[in-house]
Structure formats: structure tokens, C-alpha cells
């Protein structure tokens, strides 16, 4: 078994939970789309605060770009300064490969969502798709998958990547279940 296999196996339930939580947003409705975007911004802000700033510049750059695109979409929808929960650094920095696995994997999901999105009528929601059209670099994802497939499933580094991937899915799940009223009290 490789690290990639282990990641898929051990995060399957958490991944399905996060997909279900974000899939429950009716993103055709402006308010629900704003909530969807705000939840992603909350998660990405938390990930950025927990990123290992000594490495992983590629994925940190992608997180920053995604956050900027969400803010552009929210401004276009009239939410100029979205409330975001204050990030925590609890648990220490996240391993860059765990971030790459989750963030780049989510970009694949966004590309599928965008295909459905593109069929919607042109409404303010439909024209606010900067986040859903975040450029995705398949070669980076494929290189990560090859490297993870060549890495043994066990060992200190593999254990940390799997544990941190679990933490990331928890961050996304927490962000997806927060309501806008919760966020308005975040300061």
C-alpha cells in the first residue's frame, strides 16, 4: 500500500462528509452562494494560518489566489467585507503534501461544479464565478499523485500527512456547517 492509497482509504469518510456538506448549498440562490463562498473562505483562511511557511510555497500561493477570487466574487454579489472566523493555529503547521492533496483535489471538484454552473442562466450569481474558475494545473496534481504513490504508507512522514489531511477535512467540515450568523460574531 502506498501513501496515496492510505490517504484515499483513511480520508474517504471525511471527504464524503465534506462533499455532502458543501453539496447541500443551493448555489443558484445568491444568499446560499454567498454562504458557500464564505464557508470556503473561512476554510482557506484557516488552512493558510496553519500552513508550514518553511515549505509548500506552491500550495500557499494557490490558497492565496483562491481566497482572492472568493473575495472578488463576494464583492460582485454585494458582500464587500465578508465576516470570516478568526483562524486558529491549533495542532501546529500542516504538512505541505496534506495541503496539496486537499487543496488541489478540491480544485478538481470545483472544475466539475463549474461545468454545471456554466449551464445556469446569466444572473448575478452566474457571473460571480471567479472562484469556480480558479486555474488548475493538472501536471502538479499528477506529479503529487505519482510521488504519493511511490511513498510508503507508513512511517513518521506518512503518518503526519494522513493525520494532517484529516485535520484539513475537519477544517472544511467545520467551515461548511458554520452559519452566516455565526460568522457575523467572529469579530
Backbone as a ProteinNet text record, in pm:
[ID]
protein_1_A
[PRIMARY]
XXXXXXXXXXXXXXXXXXXXXXXXXXXXXXXXXXXXXXXXXXXXXXXXXXXXXXXXXXXXXXXXXXXXXXXXXXXXXXXXXXXXXXXXXXXXXXXXXXXXXXXXXXXXXXXXXXXXXXXXXXXXXXXXXXXXXXXXXXXXXXXXXXXXXXXXXXXXXXXXXXXXXXXXXXXXXXXXXXXXXXXXXXX
[TERTIARY]
84.7	0	89.4	51.2	125.9	59	128.1	70.8	-54.8	-55	-173.8	-293.3	-270.6	-378.2	-428.1	-334.1	-371.3	-451.8	-408	-482.2	-625.2	-640.2	-774.4	-859.2	-800.3	-873.9	-910.7	-815.1	-838	-913.1	-922.1	-997.6	-1129.7	-1161.9	-1282.5	-1408.5	-1428.6	-1549.6	-1552.8	-1441.6	-1435.4	-1454.6	-1397.4	-1411.4	-1557.8	-1624.7	-1766.2	-1851.2	-1817.3	-1890.1	-1875.4	-1753.7	-1730.6	-1802.4	-1793.6	-1863.9	-2014.2	-2069.7	-2213.7	-2249.4	-2166.5	-2194.4	-2193.3	-2090	-2084.2	-2185.2	-2215.5	-2315.7	-2455.8	-2479.3	-2611.8	-2643.3	-2543.5	-2568.9	-2639.3	-2747.7	-2817.4	-2750	-2644.2	-2561.4	-2625.4	-2745.1	-2818.6	-2879.5	-2904.7	-2963	-2850	-2858.3	-2747.9	-2703.8	-2795.8	-2757.9	-2686.7	-2733.1	-2670	-2535	-2522.6	-2392.3	-2292.9	-2339.6	-2252.6	-2208.8	-2301.5	-2267	-2164.2	-2183.2	-2090.9	-1951.3	-1944.4	-1815.5	-1752.9	-1833.8	-1782.9	-1729.4	-1798.2	-1750.7	-1615.8	-1599.6	-1470.9	-1362.9	-1398.6	-1302	-1259.5	-1353.7	-1323.9	-1225.6	-1253.5	-1165	-1027	-1020.8	-891.1	-810.9	-878.5	-810.1	-748.4	-822.9	-770.2	-652.1	-662.3	-551.8	-427.4	-446.4	-332.6	-265	-344.4	-288	-210.7	-249.3	-185.2	-79.6	-58.6	39.3	180.3	262.1	403	471.8	506.6	560.8	707.4	766	903	906.4	791.2	784	641.8	619	484.9	442	539.3	505.9	403.8	413	321.5	176.6	147.1	9.4	-33.9	55.9	19.9	-16.2	54.2	21.6	-118.7	-152	-284.1	-393.4	-366.7	-463.1	-487.6	-380.9	-395.3	-476.1	-450.4	-526	-673.8	-701.8	-841.1	-912.5	-844.9	-905.2	-934.9	-842.1	-864.2	-981.5	-993.8	-1104.7	-1238.5	-1241.4	-1365.1	-1404.2	-1308	-1338	-1392.3	-1336.6	-1387.7	-1533	-1562.6	-1699.7	-1794.3	-1752.5	-1837.8	-1862.2	-1760.4	-1779.8	-1879.9	-1868.9	-1960.9	-2105	-2119.8	-2253	-2298.9	-2214.8	-2254.5	-2210	-2129.1	-2076.7	-1930.9	-1911.9	-1780.1	-1675.4	-1711.2	-1614.9	-1672.9	-1659.2	-1724.4	-1667.3	-1754.7	-1704.9	-1644.5	-1528.6	-1459.4	-1417.3	-1435.1	-1395.7	-1246.3	-1203.6	-1060	-988.8	-877.9	-807.6	-736.5	-723.3	-650.9	-529.3	-425.7	-307.5	-293.7	-402.2	-400.1	-351.6	-270.3	-222	-93.9	-42.6	82.2	62.6	171.9	161.6	122.1	48.8	5.8	115.4	132.4	232.4	192.7	287	254.3	189.3	228	165.6	20.5	-12.8	-153	-233.2	-174.3	-240.5	-257.2	-151.4	-159.6	-269.7	-271.5	-369.5	-511.8	-539	-674.5	-709.3	-619.4	-650	-654.3	-554.3	-555.6	-665.9	-694.6	-806.5	-938.7	-951.7	-1075.7	-1089.6	-977.6	-984.3	-1040.7	-1014	-1073.8	-1225.4	-1269.3	-1412.5	-1476.2	-1406.5	-1459.5	-1474.6	-1383.6	-1394.2	-1519.9	-1557.5	-1681.7	-1803.2	-1797.2	-1905.8	-1921.3	-1810.8	-1818.2	-1886.5	-1868.4	-1935.8	-2086.5	-2138.3	-2282.9	-2321.5	-2237.8	-2259.3	-2271	-2189.9	-2187.1	-2320.1	-2401.3	-2530.6	-2640.4	-2612.8	-2713.8	-2740.5	-2860.1	-2886.8	-2792.6	-2766.7	-2677.4	-2749.5	-2717.9	-2771.7	-2651.1	-2672.6	-2557.2	-2476.8	-2546.4	-2476.3	-2391.1	-2447.7	-2377.6	-2255	-2260.6	-2147.1	-2041.4	-2062.5	-1965.9	-1896.8	-1818.5	-1760.8	-1608.5	-1546.5	-1400.1	-1345.7	-1409	-1362.3	-1378.3	-1492.1	-1516.8	-1430.6	-1368.4	-1281.3	-1133.9	-1100	-960.2	-878.6	-771.2	-689.9	-636.4	-642.8	-595.7	-482.7	-374.2	-257.5	-250.7	-314.9	-311.4	-171.2	-68.3	64.6	111.9	80.8	119.4	45.4	-84.8	-164.2	-112.4	-85.2	-36.8	99.9	186.4	318.6	303.9	213.3	188.7	137.8	42.7	-13.2	93.7	181.1	290.5	384	416.6	506.4	442.2	313.7	243.8	230.9	212.6	201.7	335.2	445.4	578.5	628.2	549.5	587.8	523.5	601.5	542.7	429.5	330.9	212.1	239.5	347.3	376	508.2	525.7	645.6	603.4	696.1	664.2	604	667.2	617.9	481.3	463.5	334.6	225.5	257.4	160.1	118	214.5	182.7	96.5	128	49	-95.4	-114.6	-250.2	-323.6	-256.3	-319.1	-355.1	-264.4	-291.1	-400.6	-408.6	-519.3	-651.8	-654	-773.9	-809.6	-709.4	-732.8	-790.9	-740.8	-788.9	-935.9	-971.5	-1112.5	-1199.5	-1148.5	-1222.3	-1242.3	-1139.7	-1148.7	-1257.5	-1257.4	-1360.5	-1499.5	-1512.9	-1643.7	-1693.9	-1604.7	-1642.6	-1687.3	-1613.5	-1648.1	-1782.4	-1809.1	-1933.1	-2055.8	-2039.5	-2157.5	-2176.8	-2083.4	-2100	-2203	-2289.5	-2391	-2338.4	-2394.3	-2351.3	-2370.3	-2471.4	-2490.1	-2377.4	-2324.1	-2207.2	-2089.6	-2071.1	-1956	-1966.1	-2087.8	-2103.5	-2056.2	-2045.9	-1998.3	-1851.8	-1783.2	-1643.9	-1548.5	-1593.8	-1505.7	-1448.8
-118.1	0	124.6	222	347.3	453.7	564.6	676.6	727.2	729.6	774.9	684	552.6	458.6	481	499	519	648.2	755.9	881.9	863	799.6	776.3	695.8	588.9	499.7	569	633.9	688.9	821.9	887.9	1014	998.4	879.1	857.6	908.9	872.4	913	1063.9	1120.8	1266	1341.4	1290.1	1352.3	1351.5	1237.4	1226.9	1322.1	1335.6	1427	1571.3	1611.9	1749.2	1772.3	1676.5	1690.5	1706.3	1627.8	1636.7	1771.6	1819.1	1948	2062.6	2066.4	2173.8	2151	2025.8	1995.2	2035.2	2052.7	2090.8	2238.5	2318.1	2459.4	2471.1	2547.5	2574.9	2697.3	2672.3	2784.1	2863	2825.5	2904.9	3027.5	3017.3	3127.7	3218.9	3349.4	3439.3	3427.4	3427.5	3419.3	3289.2	3178.9	3049	3039	3100.8	3101.7	3185.1	3297.1	3377.3	3295.6	3218.5	3133	3027.5	2968.5	2868.5	2927.7	3048.7	3115.5	3152.2	3203.7	3243.7	3122.8	3009.7	2887.9	2845.2	2854	2820.3	2919.6	3047.4	3148.2	3121.4	3085.1	3051.7	2934.7	2829	2711.7	2747.4	2818.6	2853.2	2946.9	3036	3124.2	3041.9	2943.8	2854.7	2773.2	2724.4	2647.1	2733.7	2856.1	2945.8	2973.6	2992.5	3019.1	2898.5	2779.1	2656.4	2601.9	2666.5	2618	2625.5	2531.2	2531.6	2632.9	2747.8	2856	2836.8	2724.4	2695	2616.5	2565.1	2488.5	2496	2441.8	2440.8	2571.7	2649.1	2778.7	2764.4	2656.6	2638	2631.3	2552.4	2539.3	2662.8	2726.4	2851.1	2959.8	2964	3059.9	3031	2903.4	2867.5	2902.4	2881.4	2918.3	3069.2	3148	3294.2	3335.5	3271.9	3305.8	3270.6	3155	3114.1	3210.9	3251.8	3347.4	3479.9	3525.7	3649.8	3638.8	3526	3505	3500.4	3439.3	3436.2	3578.3	3656	3794.6	3874.3	3852.4	3919.9	3881.3	3751.6	3705.6	3765.6	3766.3	3820.6	3970.4	4044.5	4187.7	4205.9	4122.5	4132	4103.8	4019.6	3986.9	4083.5	4182.1	4284.4	4259.7	4160.4	4135.7	4181	4310.9	4371.5	4319.1	4302.6	4259.5	4140.2	4020.4	3904.9	3872.9	3843.2	3802.7	3663.6	3647.4	3518.8	3486.3	3361.8	3319.9	3340.6	3384.3	3402.2	3267	3262.8	3135.6	3094.4	2965.5	2908.2	2835	2831.4	2754.6	2629.3	2590	2472	2349.4	2271.2	2147.7	2163.5	2284.9	2306.4	2315.3	2338.3	2356.3	2227.3	2245.9	2134.2	2097.7	1970	1924.1	1971.2	2025.1	2074.3	1969.4	1842.9	1741.8	1716.2	1729.2	1718	1834	1954.2	2070.9	2052.4	2009.1	1988.6	1888.2	1778	1672.1	1726.3	1801.5	1851.3	1970.3	2067.7	2189.6	2161.3	2092.9	2064.1	1965.7	1873.7	1782.9	1857.7	1959.4	2037.7	2116	2154.8	2225.9	2136	2008	1915.3	1916.2	1909.4	1914.5	2043.2	2154.6	2283	2284.4	2218.5	2217.3	2141.9	2035	1963.9	2050.7	2118.4	2207.1	2320.5	2371.7	2482	2439.2	2318.4	2271.5	2281.3	2239.7	2252	2398.7	2474.8	2617.8	2692.2	2654.7	2723	2711.2	2613.6	2595.1	2682.7	2749.2	2833.8	2958.3	3017.7	3146.1	3253	3356	3462.4	3550.5	3526.5	3603.5	3658.7	3743.9	3790.4	3673.8	3567.8	3452.4	3389.2	3372.4	3305.8	3385.1	3516.6	3597.7	3617.5	3557.9	3566	3430.9	3395.6	3260.5	3259.5	3362.2	3364.2	3245.3	3214.7	3103.5	2971.1	2952.6	2826.2	2808.7	2916.1	2907.1	2926.9	2900.7	2908.5	2815.2	2866.2	2778.4	2658.3	2545.8	2421.2	2368.6	2324	2273.9	2121.9	2048.2	1901.8	1842.7	1899.9	1840.2	1839.6	1944.6	1947.8	1839.3	1825.2	1722.7	1583.1	1561.2	1429.7	1398.3	1498.1	1476.9	1444.7	1513.9	1483.7	1340.7	1302.1	1166.1	1060.7	1084.8	989.9	979.2	1094.2	1094.1	1023.7	1050.3	984.1	833.9	795.8	653.9	582.1	656.2	596.9	602.7	662.2	677.8	566.8	503.9	400.1	456.7	373.7	415.7	441.4	385.6	401.4	473.2	523.1	599.7	733.9	802.7	929.4	1031.5	1049.5	1149	1108.7	982.5	936.3	949.9	914.7	929.1	1074.6	1164.6	1307.3	1357.2	1317.5	1361.8	1314.3	1190	1136.9	1209	1227.5	1297.6	1441.1	1509	1646.7	1655	1558.1	1555.3	1542.4	1461.3	1450.7	1582.2	1653.2	1785.2	1882.2	1874.1	1963.4	1935.6	1809.1	1777.1	1824.5	1816.2	1868.3	2019.5	2089.5	2234.7	2267.8	2197.5	2220.8	2186.7	2076	2036.8	2141.8	2190.2	2293.7	2420.5	2461	2581.8	2564.7	2447.3	2423.5	2425.2	2394.8	2392.8	2523.2	2616	2745.8	2827.5	2893.6	2977.3	3119	3197.8	3337.6	3412.9	3377.2	3447.2	3413.8	3289.8	3256.3	3343.3	3359.2	3433	3582	3634.8	3778.9	3816.3	3716.6	3743.7	3710.4	3679.2	3635.4	3752	3874.2	3988.5	4032.7
0	0	0	-78.3	-86.4	0.2	17.9	91.4	21.1	-110.8	-183.4	-152.6	-154.4	-121.8	20.6	111.9	252	268.8	202.7	210	160.8	45.8	-8.4	89.7	141.9	232	363.1	425.5	559.4	559.5	444	439.4	364.2	319.2	237.5	306.9	431.7	503.6	524.9	567.7	589.4	458.3	351.9	220.4	177.5	193.3	156.7	240.9	369.5	457.3	410.2	378	330.7	198.3	107.4	-20.7	1.6	93	121.1	182.3	273.7	338.1	236.3	152.7	53.3	-58.7	-88	-189.8	-147.9	-19.2	30.8	6.5	-24.7	-53.6	-188.2	-192.7	-318.5	-380.2	-454.5	-502.4	-615.7	-657	-755.9	-688.4	-558.6	-482.2	-432.9	-461.6	-423.9	-278.3	-183.7	-42.7	-9.4	-64.5	-38	-107.6	-225.5	-292.3	-212.1	-157.8	-71.3	50.1	108.4	221.4	181.3	64.1	9.5	-3.8	-63	-81	53.8	145.9	276.1	353	341.7	408.3	351.3	219.8	159.8	203.4	208.4	252.6	396.8	480.5	619.8	626.1	549.2	548.9	496.4	386.2	326.1	416	487	581.3	694.4	742.7	846.5	795.5	671.7	614.1	599.8	553.5	536.4	669.9	774.8	907.8	960.6	918.2	967	871.4	757.9	660.3	717.5	676.3	714.6	623.2	677.6	594.7	558	597.9	556.5	425.4	383.4	259	206.6	88.9	32.1	-29.2	-80.4	-138.9	-252	-331.3	-443.4	-397.1	-296.1	-249.8	-170.7	-98.6	-29.2	-129.6	-241.1	-347.7	-402.2	-421	-471.5	-370.7	-242.9	-139.4	-143.4	-154.8	-160.2	-282.9	-395.9	-517.3	-501.1	-444.7	-425.1	-330.3	-223.8	-130.5	-200.9	-284.7	-358.7	-455.2	-520.9	-615	-541.4	-423.8	-344.9	-306.5	-261.2	-222.4	-341.9	-461.5	-581.8	-607.7	-598	-619.4	-515.1	-389.8	-285.1	-305	-346.1	-375	-487.9	-589.3	-703.1	-659.1	-557.8	-505.7	-396.7	-365	-267.9	-126	-101.9	33.1	32.6	55.4	39.5	137.7	261.3	362.6	436.5	378.4	439.5	576.8	671.2	802.5	793	849	846.7	989.3	1026	1159.6	1178.3	1297	1318.8	1310.1	1235	1219.7	1348	1362.8	1476.4	1420.9	1497.2	1456.4	1541.3	1607.4	1693.8	1617.3	1683.5	1621.7	1543	1533.5	1461.7	1311.5	1239.5	1094.6	1022.8	913.4	830.2	731.2	708.7	612.4	472.4	394.4	260.4	170.4	181.5	96.1	134.5	261.6	302.4	245	249.1	188.9	38.7	-27.4	-172.2	-206.2	-133.3	-157.9	-145.6	-40.5	-17.4	-106.2	-115.6	-190.8	-340.6	-392	-535.3	-569.9	-480.1	-502.5	-506.8	-422.1	-423.2	-553.4	-612.7	-740.3	-850	-842.8	-938.4	-919.6	-794.9	-765.9	-814.7	-799	-845.5	-996.9	-1067.9	-1214.3	-1257.5	-1185.7	-1217.2	-1184.3	-1070	-1030.3	-1131	-1180.1	-1275.7	-1405.3	-1447.7	-1570.4	-1555	-1439.9	-1415.5	-1404.4	-1340.5	-1318.6	-1452	-1548.3	-1677.4	-1751.5	-1718	-1784.1	-1723.6	-1612.1	-1547.7	-1631.1	-1616.2	-1682.7	-1627.5	-1705.9	-1662.1	-1560	-1435	-1322.5	-1246.9	-1146.4	-1068.4	-1009	-968.2	-914	-1023.3	-1138.5	-1250.5	-1295.9	-1286.2	-1332.3	-1223.9	-1109.1	-998.6	-984.1	-1083.9	-1085.2	-1085.3	-1030.6	-1025.6	-946.4	-832.8	-750.8	-825.1	-887.7	-956.7	-1081.2	-1125.9	-1243.7	-1207.2	-1082.2	-1040.8	-1129.5	-1191.2	-1276.9	-1199.7	-1262.2	-1203.2	-1289.5	-1226.2	-1300.6	-1287.8	-1380	-1371.8	-1360.3	-1424.6	-1407.4	-1262.1	-1186.4	-1044.7	-966.9	-992.3	-925.4	-961.1	-1088.7	-1132.3	-1071.7	-1064.6	-1003.5	-854.8	-786	-645.2	-630.8	-712.9	-704.9	-730.7	-827.1	-854.1	-733.5	-674.3	-558.6	-440.1	-415.5	-305.3	-331.1	-456.4	-491	-473.8	-480.9	-465.4	-320.3	-232.5	-91.8	-9	77.7	164.4	250	277.3	351.9	498.7	551.9	694	713.9	833.1	867.5	922.6	985.4	1050.7	954.2	838.4	743.5	690	654.1	602.4	707.9	830.2	938.4	955	945.8	961.2	845.6	722.3	606.7	622	660.8	676.6	790.4	902.4	1015.2	976.5	906.6	866.4	761	672.1	575.1	650.2	753.6	836.4	902.2	952.4	1012.1	909.2	786.2	680	649.7	638.1	613.8	730.7	853.5	968.5	957.8	911.5	893.2	791.5	678.9	576.8	630.6	702.5	756.9	855.1	940.2	1037.4	965.2	864.4	788.9	717.9	665	590.2	679.9	807.3	893.9	970	958.9	1025.2	949	1019.8	955	943.7	851.1	841.1	972.5	1050.2	1179	1275.5	1267.5	1348.3	1308.7	1178.1	1128.3	1159.7	1166.9	1192.4	1333.4	1421.7	1557.5	1573.9	1463.2	1471.7	1492.2	1478.1	1503.1	1378.1
[MASK]
+++++++++++++++++++++++++++++++++++++++++++++++++++++++++++++++++++++++++++++++++++++++++++++++++++++++++++++++++++++++++++++++++++++++++++++++++++++++++++++++++++++++++++++++++++++++++++

